[in-house]
């Protein structure tokens, strides 16, 4: 008996607690519903008497709202704070490790003066990794990794990068680029792909594009793949002179390689390893260009011939790398964004490319994340159209009518009105996550119209006139429509408010669904009955 009374007391206390917690929102909803119930019948009756006005106003509202879409901005995925980033520094080729370390220390001191920075660590010189190209490896390159205080926002990251850029800009000859950890494999935010065969033409055009982009404050960390590599000795053979001396270019090249790189004489065994023993006539650590020119290219001949007799030997700087896309030589110019959205930056980059004269055989296009964004948006548009089609098929099979499902689909444009307004008011860009929210809306917002149209059909089957059935169904379905929309909106509200790490990715979807569902709920209560009365002539 004691246990029973104890459980009874506990449940009574829990009920009281829930009553205290739920009474305020319940009271608010009851007052709101009472106000709507008092106003809605008159508004619905007026709308049915002025159907042309309601449809025209709805159409104007949809068109004017869609005109806001270009002002929203667009990007592939929402930008969010990860609390860390890396500064990649590169000095001119041949710069000693000590100079690289000095440049790294300048950036490190700039980061240490910022309150938002929790810790930073640097590496001067990246060695000669097998997986790195000549530009990304060597004593002239270094990295500085910065970790911010926990909970730092995206704005704090941008301010930290801006402060470090200001310090690094004072160092002559230092190129730098800021990168964030990549959770997914995407290209740089903005890339311009210049293709052609002539390396000199690619270098000239890429330099013009870099200068034009540097003049705009929208682009930062501008980098081109056409860079001068390390100093090198270039040997250009004269086939005619070699032929007169009875030599072939292949023989001369093999002789030069053997003298400079060395020939394998034997292998020295040490424990379980085999160590190559090379024999070379040129010490690559101390040799000069004159020693290369005096190399004997026909050591077995009674009349020795030096290399400079059959080739021009010069010191120059070759390209650091030659990139190819679809077998075409390309120069890739990449950049990050200082502000604004990716769509606006791609338009400005396209305008810059269109103003630069391109030599014959060279073309340029804007690629990177902007290209991926366009492809993703096309896929999402197809997914939205497919979702609408599937929803229509399901409703057509259930209603056994082609007209009534079409009437219900009018809720989707009404939902788009709310979604665009919500994105515009909150300053959210159009991105993949927001598109997912729009696709979700296509399946959510039709529910309110389904329950309304279904009851209208039931009342008409009972013998009531069309207008009378619409008015009675509107009054009966007002409460469930408001309740379902309110519960969905309140459930998504914490996501829209952006609690927790990575909330920047989730927020656009919640904002889109909340805005679309809220506006479509009120418009559905008025516009759908009007459209039903116009299209259903039975």
N, C-alpha and C positions, 0 to 999 in steps of 0.2 A: 504494500500500500504506500509505503514511504517513497519507493522508486517511482510509482505512478504519479504521486503528487509532485515529486521533483521534476519529472519530465514535463508534467503539465505546467509547472511554474516556468521552466526553461522555454517552452514553446510560447507561453504567454508573453514572456519578456522579449523573445525574438520578434513576435508579431508587433509588439508595441514599438520596437526599434525600427522595423521596416515601415510601420505606419508613419512614424515621425520623419523618416528619410524620404518616403515617397509622397507624403501629403503635399508639399509645396509644388513639385512638378505636376502632380495630379490635378491640383487646384488650377494651375495655370492652363493645363490642357482643357479642362472643363470650361473655363471662362472663354478660352479661344474658340472651342467648338460651339459654345452657345452663341457667340458673336457671329461665327460663320453660318450657323443654322438659321439665324435671324436674317442675315443679309443674302445668303445664297439663293433661296427660291425666287426672290424678286429679281436678282441679277440674271438668273437663268431664264426667267420669263422674258425679261427685256432683250436678252441676247437672241432668243428664238424669234422675237418680233423684228429684230434688226440684224438679220443674218448676214447681209452683204457688208454691213459696217464691221461686224466682228471678224469676218474672214479677211477683209481688206486691212484692218488694223493688225491682225496676226501676221499677214503677209509682209506688211511694212516693217513690223517688229523683227521678223526673221531676216529680211534683206538688210536692214540697218545693223543688226547684230553681226551678220556675216561680214559686213564691211569692216568690222573691228579686227577680223582675223589677221590681216597683214601687220597690224600694229602690235600683235601679241609677241612676235618674235618666235623663233623656232630653234631647236637644238636636238641632238640625237638622244641623249639621256640627261636628266637634271644634274647640274653641278653640285657636288656635295663635299663637305669637309672630311678629310681622312686623318687630319692631325699631323701629317708629315709630308715632306717633299724633299727632293734632291736637286742640288745645283751642280750641273756638269760644266766644268771649265776646260777650256782648251787654249793653250798658248801657241805661238808660231812654231812650226816644226824645227827641231834642233835645240829648243830651249832646254837648259839644264834643269834637273830636278829641284835645285834650290830655288830657282825663280818661280817654278810652279808652286812650290810650298809657300812662298811669300804671297802669291795671289790668293791661294786658299786661305791663308791666315787673315787677309783683309776681309774676305767674305765671312769668315768665322767670327771676327771681332764685331762686324756689323750685326750678325745674328745674335751674338751674346748681349748686345745692348737693348734688345727688344724684350719687353716683359713677357710677351706671349710664348717665347721660346723656352721649352723645358730643358732640352739638351741638344747638342750637335756634335758630330764627329766627322772627320775628314780623312781622305786618302789621297796623297799626292803621288802621281805616277801609277799607271795601271798595268805596267809590265807589257809583255808581248803575248797576250792570250792568243791561242790558236783560233778562237771564234770571233776575234775582233778584226776590223779592217784597220788600215794604217792610221786613219783619222782618230779612231776611238782608243788607241793604245799607244803607250810610250811615256817617256818622262815629261812630256809637255801637256799631259792631261791629268785631271784630278776630279774628285767628287766631294761634295759636302752634303751630308745628310742632316736634316733638321727635323726635330720632333717638337711639336707645340704642346702647350699645357692642355690637360684633359678638358674636353668640352669646348675647345676653341672653334670659332665659327669660320665659315668660308671667307668672310671679310677679314678676319685676323690673318688667315693664310695669305690673302692678297696684299695686305699691308706689310707683312713680313717680307714677301717677295719684292715689293716695290722698294723697301728700304735697302735690301741687298743689291737690287739692280742699280740704285743710285750710287752705291759704293763701288761696284764692279765697273760701272761706266767710266770711272776715273782712271782705270788701269789701261794703258795703251796696248793694243794688240791682243787683248784677252777677249775671247768669245765665250759666251755662257748660254746655258739653256736650263730652264727649270722644268722638272717633270714630277708628276705625282705617281704613287703606286697604282698600277693598272689592275683593277679587279676583273675587267673583261678586256679582251684583245681588240683595241680600236686603234686606228691610225691617229696621227696628230689632229687636233681640232681643225686645222686648215692646212691644206697642201695644194701647191700649184705644180702640176706635172708638165714639164717642157720636154718635148721629144724631138729628136733629129739625129743625124749621123755625125755632123761636124761638131767636134768637141769645142772648138773655139767659138762657134756660133752659139752653142748651148751656154758656154761660160758668159758670153757677152749679154745674152738675153736674160739669163738668171741674175746677173749683176744689176741690170736695169730694173728688173722686177723687185729685187731686194731693196734697192735705193728708193723706189716708189713706195713700197710697203713701209719702209723705215720713216718716211715722211708723214705717215698716218699714226696717230696716237692709239689707234685701236689694236694694232698688232705689236706683240712683244716676242722676244726670244726667236727672232727670225734667223733661220739657218738654211743654207743651201748645201746640197750634196756635191756641188762642183767646187772643190777646194784644192788649193795647191798642196801637193804631197811633200814628202821629204826630198831634199836634194839628191839627184841621181846622175850617174854618168850614162849618157846616151851614145850609142854607136850606130851610125848610119853607114851601111856598106855601099861601096861603089862596085856594082857587079861588073861593069865594063873593065875597070882596072884590075879587078881580081881575075877575070877571065884571061886578060893579056899575060898575067903571071902564072897561068895554069892552075888557079885556085877556084874553088867554089865557095859560095857564101856559107853553105852548111859546114864545110870543113873549117872555115875560119871561125864560125860561131862555136863549134865544138871545142876548138883549141882555146878560145878565150874563156869559155866556161870551165875547162879543165884547169887552166892556170889560176883563175880567180877563185872558183869554188873548191877546186881540188879534185883529184882522182882517188878512188878507193884503192889503197895498196894492200891492206890486210885488215883483219879484225882481231882485236885484242880481247881475250877471254878473261873475265874477272868475276869469280863466283858463278852466278847463273846469267851473267849479262855478256853481250857481245858489243864491244865498243869499236866503231869505225876508226880507222887510221887513214887520214887523208894526206895526200902529197900535193902541195900547191907552190907555185913560184911567186905568188903575190901575197904579201901580208896585208889583209884587208883593213887591219887596224892602223897601219902606218903608211899605206900606199898613197900615191898621188896620181893625178891624171896623166902626168908625164910618164910615169912608170907603166900605166895602162897603154899609152900610145906606143911605147917601145917594146911591147910584147911581141915575141917571135911567133908568127902564126903558121910557119912551116918548119918546125924544128928538125925534121929529117932531111931537108933539102940542103944541098951544098951552098945554095945562095939564099941566106936568111932574108925574110921579108917581115918588116915590122907592121904592126896593126895600122898605124897612121898612113901607111902607103896604100892601103886598100879601103880605108874607112875614115869618116870624119868623127872624131871623138870630142864631145863637148859635155859641159856640166849644165844641167838645167833642172827644172822642177816639173815632173810629170803629174798627171792627175792622181789624187789620193785614191780614187776608186772610179770605176765606170759602171753605172747602174743600167740595168735593162728591164724593160717592161714589154712583154710580148715580142721579145727579140729586138726591140728598138732601144737605142741609147736614150736615156732620159736624165734630166736634172730635176731633182725634187727640192722644192722650197717649202719648208714647214714653218709654222708660226703658231704661237698661243694667242689668246685674246686677253687684252687688258680690261675690256668691258664689253657690254652688249651681248647679243645672242649670236649663235653660229650662222643663222640664216642671213642676218644683216652683214656679217663679216664676209660670207661667201659672195654676196652681191657686190660688196666693195672690191673684193679681190678680183672678181670677174671684170669689173669696170677698169681696174688697173691693167689687167692683161689686155683688154681691148684697146687701150690707149698706146700700148707699146708696139712699135713696128716690128714685125717678125720677118727675118730673112727667109728666102725660099728654102723649103724643105724642113722648116721648123714650125711646130705647132705647140700650143699651150692650152691646158684645161685646168679647171679648179676641181680638186679631188679631196682626199682625206675623209674626215668625218662628215663633211658636207655631202659628199657623194653617197656615203653609207646612209646618211639621214634621208636623202631623197629616195633611195631604194627601199628603206624601211617604211617610209610614209606610204609609198605605193603599195607595199605588202599589207599595211594596216588598212588602207582604203579598200583593198580587195576583201580583207577579212570582215570589215564592217558591212560591205555590200552582201557578202555571203551570209552574215549573221541576220541581216534584215530579211533576206530571201528565205532562210530556214524558218525564221519566226513566222513569216507570212504563210509558208506551207503548213506549219503546225496549226495555225489559227484557221486556215481555210478548211482543213480536214475536220476540225472540231465544230466550226460554225456551219459547215456545209454551204458556204457562201463565198463568193469572191469579193463582194462589196464590203461586207462588215469587217473582214480583216484589213482591207484597204483603209477604211475609216480609222481603225485602231492604229495603223502605222503613222497617222498624222501626229501621234504623240512624240515620235522620234525627232522631227524638225523642231517641235516645241522644246524638247530636252536639249537640243543643240543650242538654242537661244540661251538657256540657263547656264549651260556649260561654258560657252564663250564669255558670257558676262562674268561668271565666277572667276575664270582665268584672267580676264582683263582687270577686274577690281583688285585681285590679289597680286597682280604683277607676275603671274606664272606664265612661262613660255609653253608653246605647243611642243610636246616631245612624245617619245614612244609610250611612256607611262600614262600621259594624259590620253593618248589614243586608246590605250587599253581601257581606261575609264569610260570613254565614249562607246566602245564596243559593249562594255557591260551595261551601259544605259539602254542600248537597243533591246536588251532582254528584260530590263527592270521596269522601265517606264510604261511598257505596254500592259503591265498587270492592272494598273488602275483603270485603263480604258477597257480592258477585257471584262472586269467585274461590272462596269457600268453598262456596256453594250449588251452583255449577257442578260442582265436584269431587264433592260428595255425590251429585248426580244421575248423574254418570258411573259412580261406584262402584255405585250401585243398579241402573243399567242392566246392569252386569256380574254381577248376581245377588246382591249382598250385602244383608243386612238393614238396616233403617233406622238403628238405633242403631249397628251396626257401621260402617256407611258414614259416619255423623256423626263417630265417634271417629277413624277413619282419616283423614278429610278434615281434621279439626282439627289432627292432628299434622303432616300434610303441608303445610298452608297456613300454619302458624304463622310460619315463617321469612319467606316473601315478604310476609305481612301486616305483620309488624314492620318489615321493611326499607323497604317503600313508605311507611309512616306516619312512620318515623324520617327518611327523606330529605326528605319534604315539610315536616316540622316544623323540621328543621335549616335548610332553605332559607329558611323564613320567619322564623327566629329573629333575624337582623340587623334586619329590618323591625320586629319586635315590640320590640326593644330601643331603637328610636328614634334611629338615627344620622342626622345631617345636618339641614339646615334643612327645615322643613315636615314633620318626621317625625310631628308630632302628628296629622296627617291620615291618614297611612298606618298608624299603630300599631294602631288599633282593629280593622282588618280582619285583620291578622296575628294579633293576640291571639285574635280570635274563631275563626279557622281552626285555630290551634294547639291551643286548649283543646278545641274540638269534636272535632278529629281524634284527639287523645290519649285522651280519655275514651271516645269511640266505638270506638276500636281494641280496648281491653281489654273493653269491654262486648259488642262484636260477637262476640268469641271465645267468649263464654259465652251471651249472650242469644239470638243468632240461631240457634244450633243447637237451643236449647230451643224457640223459637217454631216452627222448622221441624218438630221432632218432634211438636208439638201440632197444627199445621195440616195437615201432609201425612199423610193416613191411608192412602195406598196401600201 
